[in-house]
Amino acid sequence: MKKYVILGASAAGVNAIGAIRSLDNKGLITLVSEDDAIYSRCILHHFLSGARDEKGLQFIDDDFIVKHKVNWKKGVCAVSLDPAARKVTLSDGSAEPYDKLLVATGARTAFPPIPGIQGENAARSAGIYGLRTLDDARNIKAAAKNAASIVILGGGLIGIDAASGLLDRGKPITLIEGQNNMLPLQLDKTAAQGYEQMFSKHGGKQYYHVTVKEIAKDANGAVSGVTLSDGTHIGCDMIVCATGVKANADVLENSGILVDAKGLVFNRRGETNDSAVYGAGDVGGKSPIWPLAVKEGIIAGANMAGASMEHADFFGSKSAMSFWGIKTLSMGIHTPPDTSYTIEIEQRDGNYKKIVHKNGRIYGALIQGDLSYAGILTQLIAQKIDVSRVRKSLFSIDYSDFFTLKQNLEFTYEEV
């Protein structure tokens, strides 16, 4: 009977369990997590705003653990790994042997080296918080009740999650982003404007193309404000730090499992340099988004149970977002690195579409407003369709332009 150990109870780990059980109903599965709940990190801002309670963050059925016959060790974490003995030592002193191990430990807030921040624990005691876990959200929600003014460092997805969750609590919110617009990795300036306008409409203040030079503290060591690179001083008594994340790969130290500057190294099958150890999700440090973690978890779990699956779609990052009623899908690059790329833009009826392509291949796209074209666009990318052969506008293509029905009712791609 095969023994599986899963480190991490988020998107990758949970979906790996489902994949394993679909192929192996008898194997022993042990789930190890610091978290005491299984929840979606993507909607923590709904918990901050009060739109959802903790139960509303759950993305599994109530009977998932029992139904999948999982031994869940919650409230503990893996502290070391011995690949030779195929054993993981946990923070409670116990050890878990394994035949197949999945490292899906995710990532944590990377606090920047700014004067006034001295490590994660010291930061929290001073009124500086990260937003990656339910515990983080609990701490932020509790602290925000008494905060007079809140500064959010970073205008990426996590920063905007925090902003959207806190804006309606009646507290002054200031967002600081080093790039030229909100959500710079996902959006260009045009697509970002709608979110920036809604942020201002809800009372938020914004500073772009500046960084925090120093964090000021009072006589008790609590946050009292921030000084920006342009000399501006902003008073505040609470900071949410969302300037980046760091892979939770500490358990792999001295294990011989390959880790690079970003995180755990694993291939399209979820395999690491050890045949018994697999990886999935944010611990890889490559593209920290939920759908990719789900896919990687399914593939790794299936292969751990004896299947042969490979991730076929590694097209950049794909982010679907909806803040303040504005829906957007971002795929790949939205701003070309040089003039060799072609940009196609369509703006109509309040909707915005942008495609970046070169030599017939799509390298990036943005859709904001009506997302109904997203399915076709995804197929153009997934099927590697040469768009230079398309004889109509890239925004007017439908499935009949590149799929035909075979006699056995299967769809096949025919070049346009």
Contacts in CASP RR format, 6 or more apart in sequence:
PFRMAT RR
TARGET T0000
AUTHOR 0000-0000-0000
METHOD contacts of the structure
MODEL  1
MKKYVILGASAAGVNAIGAIRSLDNKGLITLVSEDDAIYSRCILHHFLSG
ARDEKGLQFIDDDFIVKHKVNWKKGVCAVSLDPAARKVTLSDGSAEPYDK
LLVATGARTAFPPIPGIQGENAARSAGIYGLRTLDDARNIKAAAKNAASI
VILGGGLIGIDAASGLLDRGKPITLIEGQNNMLPLQLDKTAAQGYEQMFS
KHGGKQYYHVTVKEIAKDANGAVSGVTLSDGTHIGCDMIVCATGVKANAD
VLENSGILVDAKGLVFNRRGETNDSAVYGAGDVGGKSPIWPLAVKEGIIA
GANMAGASMEHADFFGSKSAMSFWGIKTLSMGIHTPPDTSYTIEIEQRDG
NYKKIVHKNGRIYGALIQGDLSYAGILTQLIAQKIDVSRVRKSLFSIDYS
DFFTLKQNLEFTYEEV
1 26 0 8 1.000
1 27 0 8 1.000
1 28 0 8 1.000
2 24 0 8 1.000
2 27 0 8 1.000
2 28 0 8 1.000
2 99 0 8 1.000
2 100 0 8 1.000
2 305 0 8 1.000
3 27 0 8 1.000
3 28 0 8 1.000
3 30 0 8 1.000
3 97 0 8 1.000
3 98 0 8 1.000
3 99 0 8 1.000
3 100 0 8 1.000
4 20 0 8 1.000
4 27 0 8 1.000
4 28 0 8 1.000
4 29 0 8 1.000
4 30 0 8 1.000
4 98 0 8 1.000
4 99 0 8 1.000
4 100 0 8 1.000
4 101 0 8 1.000
4 102 0 8 1.000
4 304 0 8 1.000
4 305 0 8 1.000
5 29 0 8 1.000
5 30 0 8 1.000
5 32 0 8 1.000
5 88 0 8 1.000
5 96 0 8 1.000
5 97 0 8 1.000
5 98 0 8 1.000
5 100 0 8 1.000
5 101 0 8 1.000
5 102 0 8 1.000
6 13 0 8 1.000
6 16 0 8 1.000
6 17 0 8 1.000
6 29 0 8 1.000
6 30 0 8 1.000
6 31 0 8 1.000
6 32 0 8 1.000
6 101 0 8 1.000
6 102 0 8 1.000
6 104 0 8 1.000
7 32 0 8 1.000
7 33 0 8 1.000
7 78 0 8 1.000
7 88 0 8 1.000
7 101 0 8 1.000
7 102 0 8 1.000
7 103 0 8 1.000
7 104 0 8 1.000
7 105 0 8 1.000
7 251 0 8 1.000
8 31 0 8 1.000
8 32 0 8 1.000
8 33 0 8 1.000
8 35 0 8 1.000
8 104 0 8 1.000
8 105 0 8 1.000
8 106 0 8 1.000
9 31 0 8 1.000
9 33 0 8 1.000
9 35 0 8 1.000
9 38 0 8 1.000
9 72 0 8 1.000
9 74 0 8 1.000
10 35 0 8 1.000
10 38 0 8 1.000
10 41 0 8 1.000
10 104 0 8 1.000
10 106 0 8 1.000
10 282 0 8 1.000
10 293 0 8 1.000
11 40 0 8 1.000
11 41 0 8 1.000
11 281 0 8 1.000
11 290 0 8 1.000
11 293 0 8 1.000
11 294 0 8 1.000
11 297 0 8 1.000
12 102 0 8 1.000
12 104 0 8 1.000
12 106 0 8 1.000
12 279 0 8 1.000
12 280 0 8 1.000
12 281 0 8 1.000
12 282 0 8 1.000
12 283 0 8 1.000
12 293 0 8 1.000
12 294 0 8 1.000
12 296 0 8 1.000
12 297 0 8 1.000
12 300 0 8 1.000
13 31 0 8 1.000
13 102 0 8 1.000
13 104 0 8 1.000
13 280 0 8 1.000
13 297 0 8 1.000
14 38 0 8 1.000
14 59 0 8 1.000
14 60 0 8 1.000
14 64 0 8 1.000
15 293 0 8 1.000
15 294 0 8 1.000
15 297 0 8 1.000
15 298 0 8 1.000
16 102 0 8 1.000
16 104 0 8 1.000
16 280 0 8 1.000
16 297 0 8 1.000
16 298 0 8 1.000
16 300 0 8 1.000
16 301 0 8 1.000
16 304 0 8 1.000
17 29 0 8 1.000
17 31 0 8 1.000
17 68 0 8 1.000
17 70 0 8 1.000
17 301 0 8 1.000
18 68 0 8 1.000
18 298 0 8 1.000
18 301 0 8 1.000
19 297 0 8 1.000
19 298 0 8 1.000
19 299 0 8 1.000
19 300 0 8 1.000
19 301 0 8 1.000
19 302 0 8 1.000
19 305 0 8 1.000
19 307 0 8 1.000
20 27 0 8 1.000
20 29 0 8 1.000
20 301 0 8 1.000
20 302 0 8 1.000
20 304 0 8 1.000
20 305 0 8 1.000
21 29 0 8 1.000
21 68 0 8 1.000
21 69 0 8 1.000
22 302 0 8 1.000
22 305 0 8 1.000
23 302 0 8 1.000
23 305 0 8 1.000
23 306 0 8 1.000
23 307 0 8 1.000
24 305 0 8 1.000
24 306 0 8 1.000
28 71 0 8 1.000
29 68 0 8 1.000
29 69 0 8 1.000
29 70 0 8 1.000
29 71 0 8 1.000
30 70 0 8 1.000
30 71 0 8 1.000
30 72 0 8 1.000
30 73 0 8 1.000
30 96 0 8 1.000
30 98 0 8 1.000
31 65 0 8 1.000
31 70 0 8 1.000
31 71 0 8 1.000
31 72 0 8 1.000
31 73 0 8 1.000
32 73 0 8 1.000
32 76 0 8 1.000
32 77 0 8 1.000
32 78 0 8 1.000
32 88 0 8 1.000
32 90 0 8 1.000
32 96 0 8 1.000
33 72 0 8 1.000
33 73 0 8 1.000
33 74 0 8 1.000
33 75 0 8 1.000
33 76 0 8 1.000
33 77 0 8 1.000
34 74 0 8 1.000
34 75 0 8 1.000
34 76 0 8 1.000
34 77 0 8 1.000
34 133 0 8 1.000
35 74 0 8 1.000
35 75 0 8 1.000
35 133 0 8 1.000
35 134 0 8 1.000
35 135 0 8 1.000
36 74 0 8 1.000
36 75 0 8 1.000
37 54 0 8 1.000
37 57 0 8 1.000
37 58 0 8 1.000
37 134 0 8 1.000
38 58 0 8 1.000
38 59 0 8 1.000
38 60 0 8 1.000
38 64 0 8 1.000
39 54 0 8 1.000
39 56 0 8 1.000
39 57 0 8 1.000
39 58 0 8 1.000
39 59 0 8 1.000
39 134 0 8 1.000
40 57 0 8 1.000
40 58 0 8 1.000
40 59 0 8 1.000
40 290 0 8 1.000
41 132 0 8 1.000
41 133 0 8 1.000
41 290 0 8 1.000
42 161 0 8 1.000
42 290 0 8 1.000
43 52 0 8 1.000
43 57 0 8 1.000
44 57 0 8 1.000
44 131 0 8 1.000
44 134 0 8 1.000
44 136 0 8 1.000
44 137 0 8 1.000
44 161 0 8 1.000
45 161 0 8 1.000
45 162 0 8 1.000
45 164 0 8 1.000
45 165 0 8 1.000
46 52 0 8 1.000
46 56 0 8 1.000
46 57 0 8 1.000
46 165 0 8 1.000
47 53 0 8 1.000
47 54 0 8 1.000
47 57 0 8 1.000
47 134 0 8 1.000
47 137 0 8 1.000
47 141 0 8 1.000
48 137 0 8 1.000
48 140 0 8 1.000
48 141 0 8 1.000
48 144 0 8 1.000
48 161 0 8 1.000
48 162 0 8 1.000
48 165 0 8 1.000
48 166 0 8 1.000
49 164 0 8 1.000
49 165 0 8 1.000
49 166 0 8 1.000
49 168 0 8 1.000
49 169 0 8 1.000
54 134 0 8 1.000
57 134 0 8 1.000
61 67 0 8 1.000
64 70 0 8 1.000
65 72 0 8 1.000
73 90 0 8 1.000
73 94 0 8 1.000
73 96 0 8 1.000
76 90 0 8 1.000
76 91 0 8 1.000
76 92 0 8 1.000
76 94 0 8 1.000
77 90 0 8 1.000
77 91 0 8 1.000
77 105 0 8 1.000
77 251 0 8 1.000
78 88 0 8 1.000
78 89 0 8 1.000
78 90 0 8 1.000
78 91 0 8 1.000
78 105 0 8 1.000
78 251 0 8 1.000
79 89 0 8 1.000
79 90 0 8 1.000
79 91 0 8 1.000
79 250 0 8 1.000
79 251 0 8 1.000
80 88 0 8 1.000
80 89 0 8 1.000
80 251 0 8 1.000
80 253 0 8 1.000
80 254 0 8 1.000
80 255 0 8 1.000
81 87 0 8 1.000
81 88 0 8 1.000
81 89 0 8 1.000
81 101 0 8 1.000
81 251 0 8 1.000
81 252 0 8 1.000
81 255 0 8 1.000
81 257 0 8 1.000
81 277 0 8 1.000
82 88 0 8 1.000
82 89 0 8 1.000
82 255 0 8 1.000
83 255 0 8 1.000
83 256 0 8 1.000
83 257 0 8 1.000
83 274 0 8 1.000
83 276 0 8 1.000
83 277 0 8 1.000
85 97 0 8 1.000
86 97 0 8 1.000
86 98 0 8 1.000
86 99 0 8 1.000
86 101 0 8 1.000
86 276 0 8 1.000
87 95 0 8 1.000
87 96 0 8 1.000
87 97 0 8 1.000
87 98 0 8 1.000
88 95 0 8 1.000
88 96 0 8 1.000
88 98 0 8 1.000
88 101 0 8 1.000
88 251 0 8 1.000
89 95 0 8 1.000
90 96 0 8 1.000
98 276 0 8 1.000
99 276 0 8 1.000
100 276 0 8 1.000
100 277 0 8 1.000
100 278 0 8 1.000
100 304 0 8 1.000
100 305 0 8 1.000
101 276 0 8 1.000
101 277 0 8 1.000
101 278 0 8 1.000
102 277 0 8 1.000
102 278 0 8 1.000
102 279 0 8 1.000
102 280 0 8 1.000
102 297 0 8 1.000
102 300 0 8 1.000
102 301 0 8 1.000
102 304 0 8 1.000
103 249 0 8 1.000
103 251 0 8 1.000
103 252 0 8 1.000
103 257 0 8 1.000
103 264 0 8 1.000
103 272 0 8 1.000
103 277 0 8 1.000
103 278 0 8 1.000
103 279 0 8 1.000
103 280 0 8 1.000
103 283 0 8 1.000
104 279 0 8 1.000
104 280 0 8 1.000
104 281 0 8 1.000
104 283 0 8 1.000
104 293 0 8 1.000
104 297 0 8 1.000
104 300 0 8 1.000
105 247 0 8 1.000
105 248 0 8 1.000
105 249 0 8 1.000
105 251 0 8 1.000
105 283 0 8 1.000
106 247 0 8 1.000
106 248 0 8 1.000
106 281 0 8 1.000
106 282 0 8 1.000
106 283 0 8 1.000
106 284 0 8 1.000
107 132 0 8 1.000
107 245 0 8 1.000
107 246 0 8 1.000
107 247 0 8 1.000
107 248 0 8 1.000
107 282 0 8 1.000
107 283 0 8 1.000
107 285 0 8 1.000
107 288 0 8 1.000
108 120 0 8 1.000
108 132 0 8 1.000
108 133 0 8 1.000
108 245 0 8 1.000
108 246 0 8 1.000
108 248 0 8 1.000
109 120 0 8 1.000
109 130 0 8 1.000
109 131 0 8 1.000
109 132 0 8 1.000
109 136 0 8 1.000
109 241 0 8 1.000
109 242 0 8 1.000
109 244 0 8 1.000
109 245 0 8 1.000
109 246 0 8 1.000
110 243 0 8 1.000
110 244 0 8 1.000
110 245 0 8 1.000
110 246 0 8 1.000
111 117 0 8 1.000
111 119 0 8 1.000
111 120 0 8 1.000
111 123 0 8 1.000
111 128 0 8 1.000
111 130 0 8 1.000
111 241 0 8 1.000
111 243 0 8 1.000
112 153 0 8 1.000
112 212 0 8 1.000
112 241 0 8 1.000
112 243 0 8 1.000
112 244 0 8 1.000
114 212 0 8 1.000
114 213 0 8 1.000
114 214 0 8 1.000
114 215 0 8 1.000
115 213 0 8 1.000
115 214 0 8 1.000
115 215 0 8 1.000
116 126 0 8 1.000
116 214 0 8 1.000
116 215 0 8 1.000
116 217 0 8 1.000
117 123 0 8 1.000
117 126 0 8 1.000
117 128 0 8 1.000
117 215 0 8 1.000
117 241 0 8 1.000
123 129 0 8 1.000
123 130 0 8 1.000
123 241 0 8 1.000
124 139 0 8 1.000
126 217 0 8 1.000
126 221 0 8 1.000
126 222 0 8 1.000
126 223 0 8 1.000
127 143 0 8 1.000
127 222 0 8 1.000
127 223 0 8 1.000
127 237 0 8 1.000
127 238 0 8 1.000
127 239 0 8 1.000
128 215 0 8 1.000
128 223 0 8 1.000
128 238 0 8 1.000
128 239 0 8 1.000
128 240 0 8 1.000
128 241 0 8 1.000
129 136 0 8 1.000
129 139 0 8 1.000
129 140 0 8 1.000
129 143 0 8 1.000
129 238 0 8 1.000
129 239 0 8 1.000
129 240 0 8 1.000
129 241 0 8 1.000
130 136 0 8 1.000
130 140 0 8 1.000
130 240 0 8 1.000
130 241 0 8 1.000
130 242 0 8 1.000
131 137 0 8 1.000
131 140 0 8 1.000
131 158 0 8 1.000
131 159 0 8 1.000
131 161 0 8 1.000
131 162 0 8 1.000
131 240 0 8 1.000
131 242 0 8 1.000
132 158 0 8 1.000
132 245 0 8 1.000
140 162 0 8 1.000
140 166 0 8 1.000
140 240 0 8 1.000
143 238 0 8 1.000
144 150 0 8 1.000
144 166 0 8 1.000
144 169 0 8 1.000
144 171 0 8 1.000
144 238 0 8 1.000
147 171 0 8 1.000
147 236 0 8 1.000
147 237 0 8 1.000
147 238 0 8 1.000
148 171 0 8 1.000
148 172 0 8 1.000
148 236 0 8 1.000
148 237 0 8 1.000
149 171 0 8 1.000
149 172 0 8 1.000
149 174 0 8 1.000
149 235 0 8 1.000
149 236 0 8 1.000
149 237 0 8 1.000
149 238 0 8 1.000
150 166 0 8 1.000
150 171 0 8 1.000
150 172 0 8 1.000
150 173 0 8 1.000
150 174 0 8 1.000
150 236 0 8 1.000
150 238 0 8 1.000
150 239 0 8 1.000
150 240 0 8 1.000
151 173 0 8 1.000
151 174 0 8 1.000
151 175 0 8 1.000
151 176 0 8 1.000
151 225 0 8 1.000
151 226 0 8 1.000
151 234 0 8 1.000
151 235 0 8 1.000
151 236 0 8 1.000
151 238 0 8 1.000
151 239 0 8 1.000
151 240 0 8 1.000
152 159 0 8 1.000
152 162 0 8 1.000
152 163 0 8 1.000
152 166 0 8 1.000
152 173 0 8 1.000
152 174 0 8 1.000
152 175 0 8 1.000
152 176 0 8 1.000
152 239 0 8 1.000
152 240 0 8 1.000
152 242 0 8 1.000
153 176 0 8 1.000
153 212 0 8 1.000
153 226 0 8 1.000
153 239 0 8 1.000
153 240 0 8 1.000
153 241 0 8 1.000
153 242 0 8 1.000
153 243 0 8 1.000
154 175 0 8 1.000
154 176 0 8 1.000
154 177 0 8 1.000
154 178 0 8 1.000
154 241 0 8 1.000
154 242 0 8 1.000
154 243 0 8 1.000
155 163 0 8 1.000
155 175 0 8 1.000
155 176 0 8 1.000
155 177 0 8 1.000
155 182 0 8 1.000
155 183 0 8 1.000
155 184 0 8 1.000
155 242 0 8 1.000
156 177 0 8 1.000
156 182 0 8 1.000
156 183 0 8 1.000
156 184 0 8 1.000
156 185 0 8 1.000
156 186 0 8 1.000
156 242 0 8 1.000
157 183 0 8 1.000
157 185 0 8 1.000
157 186 0 8 1.000
157 319 0 8 1.000
157 321 0 8 1.000
158 242 0 8 1.000
158 244 0 8 1.000
158 245 0 8 1.000
159 175 0 8 1.000
159 240 0 8 1.000
159 242 0 8 1.000
160 182 0 8 1.000
160 183 0 8 1.000
160 195 0 8 1.000
160 321 0 8 1.000
160 323 0 8 1.000
161 242 0 8 1.000
162 240 0 8 1.000
162 242 0 8 1.000
163 173 0 8 1.000
163 175 0 8 1.000
163 199 0 8 1.000
163 204 0 8 1.000
164 323 0 8 1.000
164 324 0 8 1.000
166 173 0 8 1.000
166 240 0 8 1.000
167 173 0 8 1.000
167 199 0 8 1.000
167 202 0 8 1.000
167 203 0 8 1.000
167 204 0 8 1.000
168 202 0 8 1.000
172 203 0 8 1.000
172 204 0 8 1.000
172 205 0 8 1.000
173 203 0 8 1.000
173 204 0 8 1.000
173 205 0 8 1.000
174 204 0 8 1.000
174 205 0 8 1.000
174 206 0 8 1.000
174 207 0 8 1.000
174 234 0 8 1.000
174 236 0 8 1.000
175 182 0 8 1.000
175 199 0 8 1.000
175 204 0 8 1.000
175 205 0 8 1.000
175 206 0 8 1.000
175 207 0 8 1.000
176 207 0 8 1.000
176 210 0 8 1.000
176 211 0 8 1.000
176 212 0 8 1.000
176 226 0 8 1.000
176 228 0 8 1.000
176 234 0 8 1.000
177 184 0 8 1.000
177 206 0 8 1.000
177 207 0 8 1.000
177 208 0 8 1.000
177 209 0 8 1.000
178 184 0 8 1.000
178 208 0 8 1.000
178 209 0 8 1.000
178 210 0 8 1.000
178 211 0 8 1.000
179 208 0 8 1.000
179 209 0 8 1.000
180 189 0 8 1.000
180 208 0 8 1.000
180 209 0 8 1.000
181 187 0 8 1.000
181 188 0 8 1.000
181 189 0 8 1.000
181 192 0 8 1.000
181 193 0 8 1.000
181 196 0 8 1.000
181 208 0 8 1.000
182 192 0 8 1.000
182 195 0 8 1.000
182 196 0 8 1.000
182 199 0 8 1.000
182 206 0 8 1.000
182 208 0 8 1.000
183 192 0 8 1.000
183 195 0 8 1.000
183 321 0 8 1.000
184 192 0 8 1.000
185 317 0 8 1.000
186 317 0 8 1.000
186 319 0 8 1.000
186 321 0 8 1.000
186 328 0 8 1.000
186 330 0 8 1.000
186 334 0 8 1.000
187 195 0 8 1.000
187 328 0 8 1.000
187 330 0 8 1.000
187 334 0 8 1.000
187 366 0 8 1.000
188 334 0 8 1.000
188 335 0 8 1.000
188 354 0 8 1.000
188 366 0 8 1.000
190 352 0 8 1.000
190 354 0 8 1.000
191 328 0 8 1.000
191 330 0 8 1.000
191 334 0 8 1.000
191 352 0 8 1.000
191 354 0 8 1.000
191 366 0 8 1.000
191 368 0 8 1.000
194 326 0 8 1.000
195 323 0 8 1.000
195 324 0 8 1.000
195 326 0 8 1.000
196 206 0 8 1.000
198 323 0 8 1.000
198 324 0 8 1.000
198 325 0 8 1.000
198 326 0 8 1.000
199 206 0 8 1.000
199 324 0 8 1.000
200 206 0 8 1.000
201 324 0 8 1.000
202 324 0 8 1.000
207 228 0 8 1.000
207 232 0 8 1.000
207 234 0 8 1.000
210 228 0 8 1.000
210 229 0 8 1.000
210 230 0 8 1.000
210 232 0 8 1.000
211 228 0 8 1.000
211 229 0 8 1.000
212 226 0 8 1.000
212 227 0 8 1.000
212 228 0 8 1.000
212 229 0 8 1.000
213 227 0 8 1.000
213 228 0 8 1.000
213 229 0 8 1.000
213 231 0 8 1.000
214 226 0 8 1.000
214 227 0 8 1.000
215 223 0 8 1.000
215 225 0 8 1.000
215 226 0 8 1.000
215 227 0 8 1.000
215 239 0 8 1.000
216 223 0 8 1.000
216 224 0 8 1.000
216 225 0 8 1.000
216 226 0 8 1.000
216 227 0 8 1.000
216 233 0 8 1.000
216 235 0 8 1.000
217 223 0 8 1.000
217 224 0 8 1.000
218 224 0 8 1.000
222 237 0 8 1.000
223 236 0 8 1.000
223 237 0 8 1.000
223 238 0 8 1.000
223 239 0 8 1.000
224 235 0 8 1.000
224 236 0 8 1.000
224 237 0 8 1.000
225 233 0 8 1.000
225 234 0 8 1.000
225 235 0 8 1.000
225 236 0 8 1.000
225 237 0 8 1.000
226 233 0 8 1.000
226 234 0 8 1.000
226 235 0 8 1.000
226 236 0 8 1.000
226 239 0 8 1.000
227 233 0 8 1.000
228 234 0 8 1.000
245 282 0 8 1.000
245 285 0 8 1.000
245 288 0 8 1.000
247 259 0 8 1.000
247 262 0 8 1.000
247 263 0 8 1.000
247 264 0 8 1.000
247 282 0 8 1.000
247 283 0 8 1.000
247 284 0 8 1.000
247 285 0 8 1.000
248 282 0 8 1.000
248 283 0 8 1.000
249 259 0 8 1.000
249 263 0 8 1.000
249 264 0 8 1.000
249 283 0 8 1.000
249 284 0 8 1.000
252 259 0 8 1.000
252 264 0 8 1.000
256 273 0 8 1.000
256 274 0 8 1.000
257 264 0 8 1.000
257 272 0 8 1.000
257 273 0 8 1.000
257 274 0 8 1.000
257 277 0 8 1.000
258 264 0 8 1.000
258 265 0 8 1.000
258 272 0 8 1.000
258 273 0 8 1.000
259 265 0 8 1.000
262 284 0 8 1.000
262 285 0 8 1.000
262 286 0 8 1.000
263 283 0 8 1.000
263 284 0 8 1.000
263 285 0 8 1.000
264 272 0 8 1.000
264 279 0 8 1.000
264 283 0 8 1.000
264 284 0 8 1.000
264 285 0 8 1.000
265 272 0 8 1.000
265 273 0 8 1.000
265 284 0 8 1.000
266 272 0 8 1.000
266 278 0 8 1.000
266 279 0 8 1.000
266 280 0 8 1.000
266 284 0 8 1.000
266 300 0 8 1.000
268 299 0 8 1.000
268 310 0 8 1.000
268 311 0 8 1.000
268 312 0 8 1.000
268 314 0 8 1.000
269 299 0 8 1.000
269 300 0 8 1.000
269 303 0 8 1.000
269 308 0 8 1.000
269 309 0 8 1.000
269 310 0 8 1.000
269 311 0 8 1.000
270 278 0 8 1.000
270 279 0 8 1.000
270 280 0 8 1.000
270 296 0 8 1.000
270 299 0 8 1.000
270 300 0 8 1.000
270 303 0 8 1.000
270 311 0 8 1.000
271 278 0 8 1.000
271 279 0 8 1.000
271 303 0 8 1.000
272 278 0 8 1.000
272 279 0 8 1.000
278 300 0 8 1.000
278 301 0 8 1.000
278 303 0 8 1.000
278 304 0 8 1.000
279 296 0 8 1.000
279 300 0 8 1.000
280 293 0 8 1.000
280 296 0 8 1.000
280 297 0 8 1.000
280 299 0 8 1.000
280 300 0 8 1.000
280 301 0 8 1.000
281 288 0 8 1.000
281 292 0 8 1.000
281 293 0 8 1.000
281 296 0 8 1.000
281 297 0 8 1.000
282 288 0 8 1.000
282 293 0 8 1.000
287 316 0 8 1.000
287 317 0 8 1.000
289 317 0 8 1.000
289 318 0 8 1.000
289 319 0 8 1.000
291 318 0 8 1.000
291 320 0 8 1.000
292 317 0 8 1.000
292 318 0 8 1.000
295 311 0 8 1.000
295 313 0 8 1.000
296 311 0 8 1.000
298 309 0 8 1.000
299 309 0 8 1.000
299 310 0 8 1.000
299 311 0 8 1.000
301 307 0 8 1.000
302 309 0 8 1.000
303 309 0 8 1.000
312 382 0 8 1.000
313 381 0 8 1.000
313 382 0 8 1.000
315 331 0 8 1.000
315 332 0 8 1.000
315 381 0 8 1.000
315 382 0 8 1.000
316 331 0 8 1.000
316 332 0 8 1.000
316 333 0 8 1.000
317 330 0 8 1.000
317 331 0 8 1.000
317 332 0 8 1.000
318 329 0 8 1.000
318 330 0 8 1.000
318 331 0 8 1.000
318 332 0 8 1.000
319 328 0 8 1.000
319 329 0 8 1.000
319 330 0 8 1.000
319 331 0 8 1.000
320 327 0 8 1.000
320 328 0 8 1.000
320 329 0 8 1.000
320 330 0 8 1.000
320 371 0 8 1.000
321 327 0 8 1.000
321 328 0 8 1.000
321 330 0 8 1.000
322 328 0 8 1.000
326 368 0 8 1.000
326 369 0 8 1.000
327 368 0 8 1.000
327 369 0 8 1.000
327 371 0 8 1.000
328 366 0 8 1.000
328 367 0 8 1.000
328 368 0 8 1.000
328 369 0 8 1.000
328 371 0 8 1.000
329 365 0 8 1.000
329 366 0 8 1.000
329 367 0 8 1.000
329 368 0 8 1.000
329 371 0 8 1.000
329 374 0 8 1.000
330 365 0 8 1.000
330 366 0 8 1.000
331 364 0 8 1.000
331 365 0 8 1.000
331 366 0 8 1.000
331 377 0 8 1.000
331 378 0 8 1.000
331 381 0 8 1.000
332 356 0 8 1.000
332 363 0 8 1.000
332 364 0 8 1.000
332 365 0 8 1.000
333 356 0 8 1.000
333 363 0 8 1.000
333 364 0 8 1.000
334 354 0 8 1.000
334 356 0 8 1.000
334 364 0 8 1.000
334 365 0 8 1.000
334 366 0 8 1.000
335 356 0 8 1.000
336 343 0 8 1.000
336 356 0 8 1.000
336 358 0 8 1.000
336 363 0 8 1.000
340 358 0 8 1.000
341 356 0 8 1.000
341 357 0 8 1.000
341 358 0 8 1.000
341 363 0 8 1.000
342 356 0 8 1.000
342 357 0 8 1.000
342 358 0 8 1.000
343 354 0 8 1.000
343 355 0 8 1.000
343 356 0 8 1.000
344 354 0 8 1.000
344 355 0 8 1.000
344 357 0 8 1.000
344 393 0 8 1.000
344 394 0 8 1.000
344 395 0 8 1.000
345 352 0 8 1.000
345 353 0 8 1.000
345 354 0 8 1.000
346 352 0 8 1.000
346 353 0 8 1.000
346 354 0 8 1.000
346 393 0 8 1.000
346 395 0 8 1.000
347 353 0 8 1.000
349 370 0 8 1.000
350 369 0 8 1.000
351 367 0 8 1.000
351 368 0 8 1.000
351 369 0 8 1.000
351 370 0 8 1.000
352 366 0 8 1.000
352 367 0 8 1.000
352 368 0 8 1.000
352 369 0 8 1.000
353 365 0 8 1.000
353 366 0 8 1.000
353 367 0 8 1.000
353 368 0 8 1.000
353 373 0 8 1.000
353 395 0 8 1.000
354 365 0 8 1.000
354 366 0 8 1.000
354 367 0 8 1.000
355 362 0 8 1.000
355 364 0 8 1.000
355 365 0 8 1.000
355 377 0 8 1.000
355 387 0 8 1.000
355 394 0 8 1.000
355 395 0 8 1.000
356 362 0 8 1.000
356 363 0 8 1.000
356 364 0 8 1.000
356 365 0 8 1.000
357 363 0 8 1.000
357 364 0 8 1.000
357 387 0 8 1.000
357 388 0 8 1.000
357 394 0 8 1.000
359 388 0 8 1.000
360 386 0 8 1.000
360 387 0 8 1.000
360 388 0 8 1.000
360 389 0 8 1.000
361 384 0 8 1.000
361 386 0 8 1.000
361 387 0 8 1.000
362 377 0 8 1.000
362 380 0 8 1.000
362 381 0 8 1.000
362 387 0 8 1.000
365 377 0 8 1.000
365 381 0 8 1.000
367 373 0 8 1.000
367 374 0 8 1.000
367 377 0 8 1.000
373 395 0 8 1.000
376 397 0 8 1.000
376 398 0 8 1.000
376 399 0 8 1.000
379 385 0 8 1.000
379 399 0 8 1.000
379 402 0 8 1.000
379 403 0 8 1.000
380 387 0 8 1.000
380 397 0 8 1.000
380 402 0 8 1.000
383 402 0 8 1.000
383 413 0 8 1.000
385 402 0 8 1.000
385 413 0 8 1.000
385 415 0 8 1.000
385 416 0 8 1.000
386 415 0 8 1.000
386 416 0 8 1.000
387 394 0 8 1.000
389 415 0 8 1.000
389 416 0 8 1.000
390 397 0 8 1.000
390 401 0 8 1.000
390 416 0 8 1.000
391 416 0 8 1.000
392 401 0 8 1.000
401 416 0 8 1.000
402 413 0 8 1.000
402 414 0 8 1.000
402 415 0 8 1.000
402 416 0 8 1.000
403 411 0 8 1.000
403 412 0 8 1.000
403 413 0 8 1.000
403 414 0 8 1.000
404 411 0 8 1.000
404 412 0 8 1.000
404 414 0 8 1.000
405 411 0 8 1.000
405 412 0 8 1.000
406 412 0 8 1.000
END
